[in-house]
Structures are given as structure tokens and as C-alpha cells.
Amino acid sequence: MRVVRDRTRYALTVALAVIIVSAVLTGFVSTLPSWSAEPFPCGGVVREMHILAVGEANGKYFGVPTLLKVVVTPGDGEVFLSTEPLTEVDMQASARLAALVAAYVAGKNYFDYDYFISVVSNSTIVGGPSAGAAMTVAIVSALLDKPINESVVETGMIMPDGTIGPVGGIPEKLDAAAEVGAKVMLIPAGQRIAYSLSRHAYVDVVKLGEKKGVKVVEVSTIYDALHWFGIDIPRPPKAKVKLPPEVVSVIKGWINESKSLYEQIKSRAESEVLKVPQVSDVVKQYLEKARQYYVNGLKDLKLGNYYSAASDFFASNIYADTAYWVAAIAAGDKSYEALINRAKDELTHALNTYDSIRKDFIGSNVKDVDIAKLSVAVEIASRALDANETFNSLPQSVVSYDTIYDAVYAYWRAKTVMDWTKMYYAVPASGITVNTESLRRHASLLTYFAMTSASYIESLVGQQSAVTKVLEMADKAKQLLDTDYLAALAEALRASAYASAMLNTAFTTDVGATADRLRDAALEAAGEAVASGFNPIVALSYVERGDTLRGIDDASAVYFYDLALINTMWYLIIAGNEVHVITTTTPVTSPQPQTATVTSSGTATSHQEHSTTTLTNSSSQNTGAETSGWVTGLPGGDVTITAIAVGVGALLGAIAGALLTRKPRSGG
């Protein structure tokens, strides 16, 4: 069987080489290709479509129609990419992720197929991951043996959560779409107002498309895009943001303990600070922050938002405890060494506890693990990693008040390992098992994406603190793969969610609308999990947390919704969940009317949302202050893109400050 597959791959490679040479010799066909389900000679299914790229010559940018050819055959989960001219490594990452997401969407096992992808252009193009969404559509079409509407083209990244990520050069790609006679061009949601590299100005691409006879449609998810290509995949009912009784019971235990400790710690801090009036202002600031979180926790508790309440009470204890230790160390009643030893003792206990949980998943005798138990174990691993990393970064002596805060944080973060261990034993098994070898392979795949995604963001914005942190998270996940793939998966999930959140908010003038779209997608994915027999309590907890932040801190809400969505999707992917997909074909030769509304902030939103494909990474973001907003620009100073209404850098700074510092946003 292996010999047959090797011969098949050899034959495919030769065939693809012939295709590429023919394309180069004969030039581009200016009309759209046939979309029939052409059977590949060696048993595969072929799909061809035009994708849209940006070319550059002598400092001038222009749209380039580019040919994408996808062949799917029985195989082992291998992805082969051929490009002419040669392109950059981020397209290779996009191709692998496109195949993985496509298999999930189509209800197929990713490792049952091989994926051959060819991209051919008659002009040098700017490399990038923007062909990812189109690749995903083509692979889904091949896996389901469904034709693709020939009048539609697409530009957009494919994200690990199935959303369509932002791209650059959309006006230039619109020129290419018109050149090949496309009737509909799909772009990422929120990018109706796009910067033109050739015109050096912002352009409303919907209006520009009308002049060119091309309907430009914004899309949020791969399901939206598939609809416009003529493939409708019905989605299950959205899950309700309601945690099961056994989970609520555990969280209430966290809450009761946190509330009791808060009163004790606050009282001690208020007494201690009387001895050292010179630090009273600092102590009062920490106590006020603690009080604010405590009040928020009471409000969340009253509304039945138990996980969010626990997160707020967790934060209130950290700030109150920091106030106490600042006063106690200043008064000479406590030492920094004592604080370090307290954190060390709690961390040792936490790591030993995590090690006992890890044995349920890693070991020569472990073959299969339950998906519900896995989802909680990953949360335990994440908290153990966070506590350990924080502790190991502590200096030998007090450098600032932040040093005391970090030592306090390490202690309380280690305590949450014990809290989540209670959850681990309380959550019932789902009955859906994961083969440990599959778990390893998928942890490696997600780690690979996290690394390439972080590198892609770095290519857009340069070396900045938020990007550096994502790169560090991804690198840590890679290092952990050989020793602890459970911890590697935990780190890769968070790195991917953070990278996705940055990209999902980078090109929008309405972060709240982006948050709402991600929330819907997260609840749809959770609904699919519930229908499969897996109650995604972790994802629903994160949706709840996002809900309490919505309208207050939309950037953080985007992160939690993205984290919820990625968690659910990847656990289903890891489990090899092959949902029976029922598709319908939607004729879109004459697309249904789409009405677009421009909000007061200048954001264009559509009643029908959809997406498109590009090969350029022609946008960048710069870190700014901890306020909402983004600013984009090309690395190297070739082009500077200023975002509309808000600046990219400020929002990047806000997300970095809110999510990647050790201020307790994520909670228990």
C-alpha cells in the first residue's frame, strides 16, 4: 500500500510539474477556468480557480491574476506546495492550515488525504498568506466533490479558528478580479475601506467594484465564503452560554473561598499600611484596584456569570495581597525572601499536582484520552506554565513595586492549578476519545501555525513587545513538544488565539463588530461540539468572560471569543470528529443583492458577509499606548498605511497590555 502511495505521489509531482511548465509557456488564460469536478488521473480530485495577488516592479504595485490548482488524493495528511515564481514560507504555513481547516469543515479526517497545491503566476508577486481562504474553499470543494461557482474570486487569510483574516492590496486585487471577468469578489469583513498601494489613498472597494462590474462582498468565516462559491454547509444551533451544574458548583467553591480571603487580606493591608505612611499612596492604589474588581465580581455573580465573577475575585485578591506585601516589606514585618519562598512552596505543590494529571495523558501505557478531560487538563497546564514562568523571571531582590506584584501573582496563579484540578475531577467524561498519537501530531501542527503566524505578524509590524511575546509563546510551545505535548498544546492554543485576535482587530474601524462576529462563530462551534456529545465548558467560560468585557474592553473581548473558538475547533479536530456534512448547492451566477451600511465610526458592514484571496502582506501595525486603535505600515518604509478612524498601534498596545502582561485578565 505504501509503494502505491509513493508511486501516486511521484506521478502527481510529475503531473504538477507539467502543469506548471505549461502555464509558464502558454501564459495566463484571461477567462475563468472550468469548475467541473475533474477526476485526477491517479484517483484524486482537482480544483482550479483564480486567486488574486499583488505584483511589484520598480516600486509600483499592481494586481496580478494567479492560478491556483488543488489536487486531493487518499494519503497520510501530507501537504505539497509548488509555486512559480518561488514564494515565501508564510504561504506554506497557509497551505497546511488551509488543508486542516478544510478537512474539519468538510467533516473529513485530515490524515486520510494528501493535498497537492500549485500556485502559478506570470509575474513576480509579493509573498504572503492571503491565498489561504481560497485554498481552503478549493480543498473543501474537492473533499466534498462539489463544484465551485466560476464567477467568484476571493482574497483573505485563513485563520486557525476558521475566520477570514485581513490582507493588504485589496484595491489592486480588485483590478485583477475585473481582468479575469469575475462577478463577485470576496474580501475579509471590515476591509471595505482599504488602502491602495498604487493610488496611495484609501478606497471604498465596494464602490470601486461597482464601477468595474464586480460585486465586492465582505465575509467573516469560511462558511460565509463557501456560500458565495455555491456550497452551503448548514451550521448547528448556537450553544447557549450556560455552564452545567457540576461546573457551576466547582466555580462557586472558588468564589466563596476568594471572597472570604479578600476580606481577610484587605483588612491586613489596611492595618499594615498604618505603620508606613510613606507607601500609603501606593497601597491605596492597589486596594482601590482590588475593590473595583471585587465590585465587578459581585455584579457578575448577581447576573449568574460565575466564571467571570471568579476571574474578578481572583484579580481582587492579587491586588489586595500586593497591597499587603508592599506595606509589610516596607514596615520590615515581612521580607521579599519570605514572599519568594511562599510562592515557591505553592508552585512546587502546583507542579506536582499537574504532573499527576499529566500522567493520565502522557505515558507508554496511555493510548486514548477523553476530550472533555483533555480540555480541562490543558487549562491546568496553562496555569502551571504561567506560574512557573512568572516565578522564574523574578529578580533576587525588589526592583520595583511590580516585582512584588509579580511574586504575588506567581503565588495566586499557582493556586489556580489546584482550583482547576477540582474541575478536572468534577467534569464527566464525554465518551469522545483522542488517540495520543493524534494528540501529538495536532499539537505539533498548531505549534507550527503559532510560530508562522507570529513570524507573519512580526513581518508586518517589526519587533515590538506584543509580537515578541507571541513569538516567545510559540517558541516555548515548540520546545515543549518533545517533553510535554499537553503543555505545548496549551501554549500553542493561547499563542494562536492571541495572534488571531491581533489580526482580527488590525484592519477594522469597529472592534465591537469584530467581537460580535467572533462571538457568533464561537457559539456556532460550541453548538457543533454539543451536537457531537462534547460540552465545551472551557470555551463557554471564555465566551462568558468576553460577554462581561464587551463594550468595556472590546479588544480583550475579541481575544476571549477567539480563544473560545479556537479551543472548540481544535478539540474537535484533534478528536478526528467527522461530522456528517449535508451540503446544498446555491446558484450564485446572479448574486443576491447585498446592502451595506456605514456606521457612525466609518465602518462598512454588510447584511451578507463574505471573503477573498491575496498573496500580499502589505500592511503593518505599530505598538502604541494602552488605548483602542491601530496604525499600519509596510516594513522597510516602502509604504505607510494609516488606519481609518482608529490607529493600529494603540490597539496592539491595548491588547498587549490587557492580555500579555501579568495583570489578571483571564482570571481563575
Secondary structure, 3 states (H helix, E strand, C coil): CHHHHHHHHHHHHHHHHHHHHHHHHHCCCCCCCCCCCEECCCCCEEEEEEEEEEEEECCEEEEEEEEEEEEEEECCCCEEEEEECCCCHHHHHHHHHHHHHHHHHHCCCHHHEEEEEEEECCCCECCCCCCHHHHHHHHHHHHHCCCCCCCEEEECEECCCCEEECCCCHHHHHHHHHHCCCCEEEEECCCCEEEECCCCEEEEHHHHHHHHCCEEEEECEHHHHHHHCCEECCCCCCCCCCCCHHHHHHHHHHHHHHHHHHHHHHHHHHHHHHHCHHHHHHHHHHHHHHHHHHHHHHHHHHCCCHHHHHHHHHHHHHHHHHHHHHHHHHHCCCCHHHHHHHHHHHHHHHHHHHHHHHCCCCCCCCCEEEHHHHHHHHHHHHHHHHHHHHHHCCCCCCCCHHHHHHHHHHHHHHHHHHHHHHHHHHCCCCCCEEEHHHHHHHHHHHHHHHHHHHHHHHHHHCCCHHHHHHHHHHHHHHHHCCCCHHHHHHHHHHHHHHHHHHHHHHCCCCHHHHHHHHHHHHHHHHHHHHHCCCCCHHHHHHHHHHHHHCCCCHHHHHHHHHHHHHHHHHHHHHCCCCCCCCCEECCCCCCCCCCEEECCCCCEEECCCCCECCCCCCCCCCCCCCCCCCCEECHHHCCEECCCCCCHHHHHHHHHHHHHCCCCCCCC
